[in-house]
């Protein structure tokens, strides 16, 4: 089968389309004929070698963890799914014609493979960090860097829970945040004052998604470092804030996301699609940032 591999760390051009052996599911896993794969920041950070102290895969390494497709093989002990079912979920090195998933959920009616492929990491992260930061119905949440996949999911999940969200994004993405249900403002110098003006009753919790050096300002906005959580700034704990990076129950998060989509409360748009042959361009586009929604690679 065709699959994307890289033999050394480096720029997007180290990614190559190769012929490799097909994978097969072990107990508790399923294999899918891949239709689409979501591109996440962690994908290009691993490829570039930025995370080699924590994640140093043997070479040649695959890339991609979020995929959607049609089940064609089911491992021992797996129930509730069969060949022919459309699913989306988590695996390793899923940017290939076939991939093995370790956690998955059935796709609700109307959800495309392209959109579903952009869900796994964003929705799992969004559910987890909203729960960990302790924000409640009727309260106000600030989100730094709110226009990407995780921010898009956070805004809608929080809105479904009756939480007001104020989010920062580039000037070009202000209308995008507003359409999701957030109160938008721009990031950069003076953003904390702009947020205060939008939240006269104060900010109850803050999430740092972008990792752009905003922890001190977030603490000042909430008045309590324990009410600030980052997924991108691992120095946040030095200021008393929280850091979250360990996934929770992935399959449960996918099922929760499918249920929200089915009731019309969740939609993570695909901002740009690429083909398997254009994977280097897809990584470069994701790495450049500022996308509103998801970057997805179509495989079949």
matplotlib code that plots the C-alpha trace (Angstrom):
import matplotlib.pyplot as plt

x = [0.0, 1.0, 1.9, 3.7, 7.0, 10.0, 13.6, 15.0, 13.8, 13.4, 11.3, 8.0, 10.0, 11.4, 7.9, 7.8, 5.1, 6.3, 5.2, 5.0, 3.4, -0.3, -1.0, -3.5, -5.4, -4.4, -6.9, -9.1, -8.3, -9.9, -8.4, -9.9, -9.6, -8.6, -10.7, -9.3, -6.7, -6.6, -3.3, -2.5, 0.3, 1.8, 2.3, 4.7, 6.3, 7.3, 8.4, 10.6, 12.2, 10.8, 9.5, 12.3, 13.0, 9.4, 8.5, 11.4, 9.9, 12.0, 12.8, 11.4, 8.4, 4.8, 2.7, -0.8, -3.1, -6.6, -8.4, -11.8, -12.7, -14.5, -13.8, -12.4, -10.8, -11.8, -9.4, -10.2, -12.5, -13.9, -17.7, -20.2, -18.5, -18.1, -16.7, -18.4, -19.0, -17.9, -15.9, -13.5, -10.8, -7.2, -4.3, -0.5, 0.9, -2.6, -1.5, -1.7, -4.2, -5.0, -4.6, -5.2, -7.3, -7.0, -10.1, -13.0, -16.7, -19.3, -19.9, -23.3, -25.5, -24.4, -20.9, -18.4, -15.2, -13.2, -14.8, -14.7, -11.0, -10.5, -12.3, -10.3, -7.5, -9.5, -12.6, -10.7, -8.6, -11.5, -13.6, -10.6, -9.4, -12.9, -13.4, -9.9, -10.2, -13.5, -15.6, -19.3, -22.6, -23.2, -19.5, -17.2, -14.2, -11.3, -9.6, -6.3, -5.9, -9.5, -9.8, -8.0, -9.4, -9.2, -10.5, -13.4, -14.4, -14.0, -16.2, -19.1, -18.8, -18.7, -21.7, -23.7, -22.9, -24.2, -20.7, -19.9, -16.6, -14.4, -11.6, -8.7, -7.8, -6.3, -8.3, -9.2, -10.8, -13.0, -16.2, -15.3, -15.3, -18.5, -20.2, -19.2, -20.9, -17.8, -17.2, -14.1, -11.1, -7.7, -4.5, -1.3, -0.4, -3.2, -5.4, -6.0, -7.5, -9.7, -10.9, -11.7, -13.8, -15.8, -16.2, -17.2, -18.2, -14.8, -13.2, -13.8, -11.2, -8.8, -7.4, -4.2, -4.3, -1.7, 1.2, 2.1, 3.4, 0.0, 0.0, 0.8, -2.0, -4.4, -3.6, -4.2, -7.6, -8.8, -7.1, -6.2, -3.5, -5.4, -8.1, -5.6, -4.7, -2.4, -2.0, 1.0, 3.1, 4.9, 6.3, 2.8, 3.3, 6.2, 3.6, 1.1, -1.1, -2.0, -0.7, -2.7, -1.3, -2.3, -5.3, -8.3, -10.9, -10.5, -13.4, -15.7, -14.7, -15.4, -18.9, -19.7, -18.6, -20.7, -23.7, -23.2, -22.9, -26.1, -28.0, -26.5, -24.3, -20.9, -19.3, -15.6, -15.3, -12.5, -10.6, -8.4, -7.9, -4.8, -4.2, -1.9, 0.7, 0.7, 1.4, 4.4, 2.3, -0.3, 2.2, 3.6, 0.1, -0.6, 2.7, 2.1, -0.9, -3.9, -6.2, -9.9, -10.9, -9.1, -6.5, -7.3, -5.6, -7.9, -6.7, -9.4]
y = [0.0, 3.7, 5.5, 8.6, 8.1, 10.2, 8.9, 11.9, 15.0, 18.1, 20.4, 19.1, 17.9, 14.9, 13.4, 10.8, 8.6, 5.0, 1.4, -0.4, -3.5, -3.3, -3.2, -5.6, -5.0, -6.7, -7.5, -4.5, -2.7, -2.2, -1.5, 1.0, 1.9, 5.5, 8.2, 11.3, 12.3, 15.4, 17.3, 18.4, 20.6, 17.6, 15.9, 18.6, 19.1, 15.4, 15.6, 18.6, 17.0, 19.5, 16.8, 14.3, 14.3, 13.0, 11.4, 9.9, 7.3, 4.7, 5.6, 5.5, 6.9, 7.4, 10.5, 11.3, 10.1, 11.3, 9.4, 8.5, 5.7, 2.3, -0.6, -3.6, -5.8, -6.2, -7.5, -10.1, -9.0, -6.1, -5.8, -3.2, -2.6, -4.6, -4.4, -1.8, 0.6, 4.3, 5.4, 8.1, 7.7, 7.5, 5.5, 5.9, 6.6, 6.8, 8.8, 5.8, 3.8, 1.5, 2.3, 0.6, 2.5, 2.0, 4.1, 5.0, 5.9, 5.5, 8.5, 10.1, 10.7, 13.7, 13.9, 13.7, 11.7, 15.0, 16.7, 13.6, 13.2, 16.6, 15.7, 13.3, 15.3, 18.6, 17.1, 14.9, 17.8, 20.2, 17.9, 17.2, 20.8, 22.1, 19.5, 20.0, 23.8, 23.5, 26.0, 25.8, 26.8, 30.6, 31.4, 33.2, 31.5, 33.2, 31.2, 32.3, 31.2, 30.2, 29.8, 26.4, 23.0, 22.8, 26.3, 25.6, 22.6, 24.3, 27.2, 25.0, 22.5, 25.3, 27.0, 23.8, 23.8, 27.4, 29.0, 32.4, 32.3, 35.2, 34.2, 35.7, 35.2, 37.2, 40.1, 37.9, 35.3, 37.6, 36.8, 33.1, 33.2, 35.2, 32.6, 29.9, 31.7, 33.3, 37.0, 37.7, 40.0, 40.2, 38.9, 40.9, 43.9, 45.0, 41.9, 41.6, 45.1, 44.3, 41.1, 43.0, 45.5, 42.6, 40.9, 43.5, 40.7, 39.1, 35.9, 32.7, 30.5, 30.8, 28.3, 28.9, 26.9, 28.9, 28.9, 32.5, 33.6, 34.7, 32.8, 35.8, 37.8, 34.9, 34.7, 38.4, 38.0, 35.2, 36.3, 32.6, 30.6, 27.3, 28.6, 28.9, 25.9, 25.5, 22.8, 24.5, 26.3, 23.8, 26.5, 27.4, 25.3, 27.6, 30.3, 28.1, 27.4, 23.9, 22.1, 19.3, 16.9, 13.4, 12.1, 10.7, 8.2, 8.7, 6.5, 8.2, 11.7, 10.6, 9.2, 12.5, 14.5, 12.3, 12.9, 16.7, 16.7, 14.7, 17.3, 20.2, 21.5, 20.7, 21.4, 21.8, 23.1, 21.9, 25.0, 23.4, 20.0, 18.4, 15.1, 12.3, 13.4, 17.0, 16.0, 18.4, 21.3, 20.3, 20.2, 23.6, 25.1, 23.8, 24.9, 28.5, 28.8, 31.1, 28.5, 28.8, 25.2, 22.1, 21.1, 17.7, 15.3, 13.2, 9.6, 8.0]
z = [0.0, -0.3, 2.9, 4.0, 5.8, 6.8, 7.4, 9.2, 11.0, 8.9, 6.8, 5.1, 2.2, 4.2, 3.9, 1.1, -0.4, -0.3, -0.8, 2.5, 4.0, 4.9, 8.7, 10.3, 13.6, 16.8, 19.6, 20.4, 17.1, 13.7, 10.3, 8.0, 4.3, 4.9, 3.3, 5.0, 7.6, 9.8, 10.1, 13.7, 15.1, 16.8, 13.4, 12.0, 15.4, 15.5, 11.9, 12.6, 15.6, 18.0, 20.4, 20.1, 23.8, 24.4, 21.1, 19.1, 16.8, 15.0, 11.4, 8.9, 10.8, 9.7, 10.5, 11.4, 14.2, 13.2, 10.4, 9.0, 6.7, 6.2, 8.5, 6.5, 9.3, 12.9, 15.6, 18.2, 21.0, 19.2, 19.3, 18.1, 14.7, 11.5, 8.1, 6.0, 8.9, 8.6, 11.6, 12.7, 15.3, 16.5, 15.3, 14.6, 11.2, 9.7, 6.6, 4.4, 2.3, 5.2, 8.9, 12.3, 14.8, 18.6, 19.4, 17.2, 17.0, 14.3, 12.0, 12.5, 9.4, 7.4, 8.7, 5.8, 5.9, 5.5, 8.4, 10.6, 10.0, 11.6, 14.8, 17.0, 18.7, 18.7, 20.4, 22.8, 23.8, 24.1, 26.3, 28.5, 29.1, 29.7, 32.4, 33.9, 34.1, 36.0, 34.1, 34.8, 33.2, 33.5, 33.8, 31.3, 29.7, 27.9, 25.1, 23.7, 20.1, 19.5, 15.7, 15.2, 15.6, 19.3, 19.8, 17.4, 19.4, 22.8, 21.8, 20.7, 23.5, 26.0, 24.3, 24.6, 28.3, 28.8, 29.1, 27.6, 25.6, 24.7, 22.2, 20.5, 16.8, 14.0, 12.6, 9.6, 11.8, 14.0, 12.0, 12.2, 16.0, 16.1, 13.9, 16.3, 19.1, 20.8, 21.6, 19.5, 19.9, 18.5, 20.2, 20.6, 22.7, 25.0, 24.5, 28.2, 28.4, 25.4, 27.1, 30.4, 28.4, 27.0, 30.4, 32.9, 35.4, 35.0, 33.6, 35.5, 33.7, 30.8, 28.3, 26.4, 23.1, 21.1, 23.6, 22.7, 26.1, 27.6, 30.9, 33.1, 31.4, 31.8, 35.5, 35.8, 34.0, 36.3, 39.5, 40.2, 38.5, 39.2, 36.8, 33.9, 31.7, 28.7, 26.2, 24.4, 27.0, 29.3, 31.4, 32.6, 35.8, 36.8, 37.3, 39.1, 36.1, 34.8, 31.8, 30.1, 27.5, 28.6, 26.6, 28.5, 27.3, 23.5, 22.4, 24.9, 23.6, 20.0, 21.0, 22.8, 19.7, 17.4, 19.7, 19.6, 15.9, 15.5, 17.5, 15.6, 18.4, 16.8, 13.5, 12.8, 9.2, 6.9, 6.0, 3.3, 1.8, 0.2, -1.6, -0.3, -2.9, -1.5, 2.1, 2.3, 1.3, 3.9, 6.7, 5.6, 5.6, 9.1, 10.4, 9.1, 11.5, 11.3, 9.7, 10.6, 11.1, 10.0, 7.5, 6.0, 3.6, 1.4, 0.7, -1.4]

ax = plt.figure().add_subplot(projection="3d")
ax.plot(x, y, z, "-o")
ax.set_aspect("equal")
plt.show()
